[in-house]
Amino acid sequence: MSQPFMFEKPLGMRDTLPAYYQIKRSVQDGMEEEIGKWGYLPMETPALEYYDTVGNASAILEQQLFKLLDQQGHTLVLRPDMTAPIARVAASSLKDQSFPLRLSYHTNVFRSQQREGGRPAEFEQMGIELVGDGTASADGEVIALMVASLQEAGLQDFQVAVGHIGYVNALLLDVLGSQERADTLRRFLYEKNYVGFKQHVKSLSLSSIDEKRLLGLLQLRGGPEKFNEAETLVDNGEAAKALENLRQLWDVLECYGVEKYIKLDFNLVMHMSYYTGIVFEGYGSRLGFPLSSGGRYDELLEKFERPAQATGFGIRLDLLVEALGHAEEKPGQTCILFSKERRKEAVEEAKNQRNQGKRVVLQDLQGVDNIDQWTEAFTEVIDLIGRKGGRQT
């Protein structure tokens, strides 16, 4: 086995440098404060979980799990998401607390990458879980809070696509008749490969009416006017239930005044298999892929022997910072450059400015090799050099 180069990192791992870290921290603090105002209580879970519980329940692909063995021979995984660990906690440590539970988190999750392609194997995620409430009010609250969190972070140009797993399943099964055939088309939808979807539909032995129904699914994106179109494509109990659920949700979102950010997307399919109802994804104008997602998972807690309806969302911090366009910005800092005879004055000036909330670097002139180059990193430089009353730039 060859020795890794000195500066290499494991596949998909990234360093977070100071400038980026400060921006990310500022975004994180604002969103945590907003989430707290809505009554969600922060919690943490361990980075390592048992494969047989959280690993299986997470619905992350097997090849994306980081696995290792403990000293007793049990298979462990680095947590690949937070929904399954919180479901475990809700059914164990919080089993004596009545529903609904409102929980929030900010943590790193881990998903192994097969090859380098700019996709991180470790990333920070912030989110919430509303456990034990199956109403449309709960779905609306979660989506409205995600919108409020993105706004608090400074993101204004974004959109949230909202769909329902039940509607997609009802249409595909009604036309195709088997889960296996439906899964093939569902995969195209998940990958957003709409060209592939159309080609596959046209390759099937279907009546012209059924082919038109399946292709019509791709046109179901927009506002509440799409409800009537959706009704014409499939008419059965599951589809009717899903449409009624979406109508109720739209009413709730109008109450919150966030409908301008919402687009109905009836062909929205998520990669997590535990989603059972409303699903949604958030997009920023700078990105061509979702920076946040979530939905209803009413069957997951059954795996931990405390059945309960639940919904939640997660926001990728790295993608949010990219969508904000601040990734290359440097945090504002002041430098006080002093000579030894004015050290005391410099210390007092730094103290005063820090008390005003400024970030201040106090630097002895003799400790810098190239003053001009070093001070370029600062938005303000104060020289306290030589005689009292030196210049400020």
ChimeraX attribute file (.defattr): number of C-alpha atoms within 10 A of each C-alpha:
attribute: neighborCount
match mode: 1-to-1
recipient: residues
	/A:1	3
	/A:2	4
	/A:3	5
	/A:4	9
	/A:5	7
	/A:6	6
	/A:7	5
	/A:8	8
	/A:9	11
	/A:10	10
	/A:11	17
	/A:12	19
	/A:13	18
	/A:14	14
	/A:15	8
	/A:16	10
	/A:17	8
	/A:18	11
	/A:19	15
	/A:20	18
	/A:21	15
	/A:22	16
	/A:23	17
	/A:24	21
	/A:25	12
	/A:26	11
	/A:27	20
	/A:28	21
	/A:29	12
	/A:30	16
	/A:31	23
	/A:32	21
	/A:33	12
	/A:34	19
	/A:35	23
	/A:36	13
	/A:37	10
	/A:38	11
	/A:39	12
	/A:40	19
	/A:41	16
	/A:42	15
	/A:43	13
	/A:44	14
	/A:45	14
	/A:46	9
	/A:47	16
	/A:48	16
	/A:49	18
	/A:50	18
	/A:51	21
	/A:52	12
	/A:53	16
	/A:54	26
	/A:55	26
	/A:56	16
	/A:57	20
	/A:58	23
	/A:59	17
	/A:60	16
	/A:61	14
	/A:62	13
	/A:63	11
	/A:64	14
	/A:65	22
	/A:66	19
	/A:67	18
	/A:68	14
	/A:69	12
	/A:70	9
	/A:71	6
	/A:72	6
	/A:73	8
	/A:74	11
	/A:75	15
	/A:76	21
	/A:77	22
	/A:78	23
	/A:79	27
	/A:80	27
	/A:81	20
	/A:82	27
	/A:83	26
	/A:84	23
	/A:85	22
	/A:86	23
	/A:87	25
	/A:88	23
	/A:89	16
	/A:90	23
	/A:91	20
	/A:92	13
	/A:93	9
	/A:94	14
	/A:95	12
	/A:96	9
	/A:97	10
	/A:98	10
	/A:99	15
	/A:100	16
	/A:101	18
	/A:102	17
	/A:103	21
	/A:104	24
	/A:105	22
	/A:106	19
	/A:107	17
	/A:108	18
	/A:109	16
	/A:110	21
	/A:111	23
	/A:112	21
	/A:113	20
	/A:114	12
	/A:115	9
	/A:116	12
	/A:117	9
	/A:118	11
	/A:119	16
	/A:120	16
	/A:121	21
	/A:122	18
	/A:123	18
	/A:124	17
	/A:125	21
	/A:126	21
	/A:127	28
	/A:128	27
	/A:129	26
	/A:130	23
	/A:131	25
	/A:132	20
	/A:133	18
	/A:134	17
	/A:135	14
	/A:136	20
	/A:137	14
	/A:138	21
	/A:139	28
	/A:140	22
	/A:141	19
	/A:142	23
	/A:143	29
	/A:144	22
	/A:145	21
	/A:146	26
	/A:147	21
	/A:148	17
	/A:149	23
	/A:150	24
	/A:151	16
	/A:152	19
	/A:153	21
	/A:154	16
	/A:155	18
	/A:156	14
	/A:157	14
	/A:158	19
	/A:159	18
	/A:160	24
	/A:161	20
	/A:162	26
	/A:163	27
	/A:164	26
	/A:165	21
	/A:166	21
	/A:167	26
	/A:168	24
	/A:169	18
	/A:170	20
	/A:171	23
	/A:172	21
	/A:173	15
	/A:174	17
	/A:175	19
	/A:176	17
	/A:177	12
	/A:178	11
	/A:179	12
	/A:180	11
	/A:181	13
	/A:182	19
	/A:183	14
	/A:184	12
	/A:185	20
	/A:186	21
	/A:187	16
	/A:188	17
	/A:189	20
	/A:190	14
	/A:191	14
	/A:192	14
	/A:193	12
	/A:194	15
	/A:195	10
	/A:196	15
	/A:197	21
	/A:198	16
	/A:199	11
	/A:200	13
	/A:201	16
	/A:202	15
	/A:203	10
	/A:204	10
	/A:205	10
	/A:206	13
	/A:207	10
	/A:208	9
	/A:209	10
	/A:210	17
	/A:211	17
	/A:212	14
	/A:213	18
	/A:214	22
	/A:215	17
	/A:216	15
	/A:217	18
	/A:218	16
	/A:219	14
	/A:220	19
	/A:221	20
	/A:222	15
	/A:223	14
	/A:224	13
	/A:225	11
	/A:226	15
	/A:227	18
	/A:228	10
	/A:229	14
	/A:230	22
	/A:231	14
	/A:232	10
	/A:233	19
	/A:234	20
	/A:235	13
	/A:236	12
	/A:237	11
	/A:238	15
	/A:239	23
	/A:240	17
	/A:241	13
	/A:242	20
	/A:243	21
	/A:244	13
	/A:245	18
	/A:246	24
	/A:247	15
	/A:248	16
	/A:249	22
	/A:250	22
	/A:251	15
	/A:252	21
	/A:253	23
	/A:254	14
	/A:255	12
	/A:256	14
	/A:257	11
	/A:258	18
	/A:259	17
	/A:260	12
	/A:261	17
	/A:262	23
	/A:263	18
	/A:264	22
	/A:265	23
	/A:266	26
	/A:267	23
	/A:268	25
	/A:269	24
	/A:270	21
	/A:271	12
	/A:272	14
	/A:273	13
	/A:274	18
	/A:275	23
	/A:276	19
	/A:277	19
	/A:278	24
	/A:279	27
	/A:280	24
	/A:281	26
	/A:282	24
	/A:283	21
	/A:284	22
	/A:285	13
	/A:286	14
	/A:287	14
	/A:288	9
	/A:289	12
	/A:290	18
	/A:291	21
	/A:292	23
	/A:293	22
	/A:294	27
	/A:295	28
	/A:296	27
	/A:297	23
	/A:298	20
	/A:299	16
	/A:300	25
	/A:301	24
	/A:302	13
	/A:303	16
	/A:304	18
	/A:305	11
	/A:306	16
	/A:307	15
	/A:308	20
	/A:309	21
	/A:310	27
	/A:311	28
	/A:312	26
	/A:313	26
	/A:314	25
	/A:315	23
	/A:316	17
	/A:317	21
	/A:318	16
	/A:319	22
	/A:320	26
	/A:321	21
	/A:322	16
	/A:323	21
	/A:324	19
	/A:325	12
	/A:326	14
	/A:327	17
	/A:328	11
	/A:329	11
	/A:330	16
	/A:331	15
	/A:332	14
	/A:333	14
	/A:334	20
	/A:335	19
	/A:336	22
	/A:337	24
	/A:338	23
	/A:339	17
	/A:340	14
	/A:341	13
	/A:342	18
	/A:343	17
	/A:344	12
	/A:345	14
	/A:346	23
	/A:347	14
	/A:348	11
	/A:349	17
	/A:350	20
	/A:351	14
	/A:352	13
	/A:353	13
	/A:354	14
	/A:355	10
	/A:356	9
	/A:357	8
	/A:358	14
	/A:359	14
	/A:360	20
	/A:361	15
	/A:362	17
	/A:363	17
	/A:364	17
	/A:365	17
	/A:366	11
	/A:367	9
	/A:368	13
	/A:369	9
	/A:370	9
	/A:371	12
	/A:372	9
	/A:373	9
	/A:374	10
	/A:375	16
	/A:376	10
	/A:377	15
	/A:378	15
	/A:379	13
	/A:380	15
	/A:381	19
	/A:382	17
	/A:383	18
	/A:384	24
	/A:385	20
	/A:386	12
	/A:387	9
	/A:388	10
	/A:389	10
	/A:390	12
	/A:391	10
	/A:392	11
	/A:393	7
